[in-house]
Amino acid sequence: MSPLFEINTVDQQFYEDRLRAFLPDRILDVHTHVWRKTFRRAAPTGRAVTWPLRVAEEQTVENLLTTYERLFPSKSVRALIFSFLESHDDDFAGANAYVSQCAREHDLSALVFASPQWSADRLEQEIIRGGFLGTKVYLTLAAPNIPVADITIYDFLPHHQLEVLDHHGWIVMLHIPRSARLRDPVNLSQMLEIERTYPNIKLIIAHVGRAYCPEDVGNAFETLAKTERIMFDFSANTNAQVFEQLIRTVGPRRILFGSDLPITRMRMRRVCDQGTYVNLVPRGLYGDVSDDPHMREVDGPEAESLSLFLYDQIDAFRKAAERTALTAPDIEDVFYYNAIRMINQVAQRPDGPIG
């Protein structure tokens, strides 16, 4: 038993049968969290789901690198890291300093976790001083007087920050808000506006816009077909049907692998129930989940057959890749080269692999 998580025979068989041959030898994970629990000082805001905290209270960089070694034997995995904060009462200075230190010491890349309250100058100096390549922003940091259903992208990624990010050509990792997720017309309009108005930003839409079920899509991909630069990571998403639509809409050069570790260490399988995603987990493994509509316990052989969230995520992308006839070079782009090209461009490195 690992102090982090268990790898059992179900996981080993899953990896050998479905993932090892599919995955390239080099992987770059663009969406992973590194933080210590002391940085999160406030109670959850109620604006985001809380089940991810059942997996881990913190993730040190050592935990992350050990996780890669255990989950991806024989593969070389690197990361673009950032913290995990939710409230303005959290320790932004300590959290970002820790991520910056981890990136320097382990030759990783990193994003600053930004507050929308920061001025353009403050954001610029935080990124430059910490050696970051851009910013991670989050909807829970929008002004507290805004109802969660009414939060827009600009409420936590304001225009004055977009202007400085565009000036430098930096990365933005964006978790979009609103209950309609990817299909929401306000989200779609603002995503297109950001691409049009701030063309130098490397904009990544996390989790394929939180389209975890087919009902989250609507006509989004018809609208997104008009885009030219927006990128998408498929972290913490297991919907092969959504991935297939994404591939057909934007092609493999604008898709990035992200893990959303540590939450994807969860032992689970995700299903959709009347348009809502539900995580099926072994009974008792994550405490009392009866009050969480996104969690459901299972027993017996079904529970024993469950593998890891991240393995299911990658396997769903494998299925979508097969349906869309992606080639081996396409898969290498998605899991490594798209990210390394972006990072090298922002860091002004010669084009080519790092490390």
Buried (B, 14 or more C-beta within 10 A) or exposed (E): EEEBBEBBEBBEEBBEEBBEEBBBEBBBBBBBBBBBEEBBEEEEBEBBBBBBBBBBEBBBBEBBBBBBEBBBEEBBBBBBBBBBBBBBEBBBEBBBBBBBBBBEEBEBBBBBBBBBEBEBEBBBEBBEEBBBBBBBBBBBBBEEEBEBEEBBBBBBBBEEBBBBBBEBBBBBBBBBBBEBBBBBEBBBEBBBEBBEEBEEBBBBBBBBBBBBBEBBBBEBBEBBEEBEBBBBBBBBBBBBBBBBBBBEBBEBEBBBBBBBBBBBBBBBBBEBEEEEBBBBBBEEBBEEBEEBEBBBBBEEEEBEEBBBBBBBBBBBBBBBBEBBEBEEEBBBBBBBBBBBBBBBBBEEEEEEEBE
